[in-house]
Amino acid sequence: MTGGSQTRMKILFAIFCLTAALGAQQPAPSPSLDPSAAAQPAQPWQQVPVIDGGLGPCSVELQVNDGNAKPVYAAKVNVHIAYGFMGVKKMDLEAQTNVAGKVKFTGLPAKVRNPPLEFKAAKDQLTGLATVNPAIECQGKHDIVLEKLKPVDTNSPSPSPTP
């Protein structure tokens, strides 16, 4: 190599080293100061299941517990909705509770045929019910306590009608 090309190589090498050194000294992006950003995202089994009927502005949050006030995981909660002119439009919604026994129904119509809506919950041999009238309570929170069904005694005589 000649003297001129060695000088150019040294200059290019110096520029490369300076560029690399300056790039390495740039500060790393600082973490967000938002405390919610530092929190771990909720696991799928912790998130409150939300089912949207897409029929209106109302919603209801339900807490499903057993007789000992403990949350019931994976309880099925369903509701039958009749709406529209003469209740000819119908929709059935169903969701399961999360590990905390919670589930939320959104998009419920403000006006239903034959109110109130009956939210029926069940798990194994346990059942429970919550009633909600969206015209009175458009945004509601209710508890459902699951209890064992009492067997119907078919051997006992039914009361006879009085003459």
Secondary structure, DSSP 8 states (H G I E B T S, - for coil): --HHHHHHHHHHHHHHHHHHHHHHHS--------HHHHS----TTTS--EEE--S-SEEEEEEEE-TTS-B-TT-EEEEEEEESGGG-EEEEEEEE--TTSEEEEEEE-SS-SSS-EEEEEEETTEEEEEEE-TTT-SEEEEEEE-EE-----SSS-------
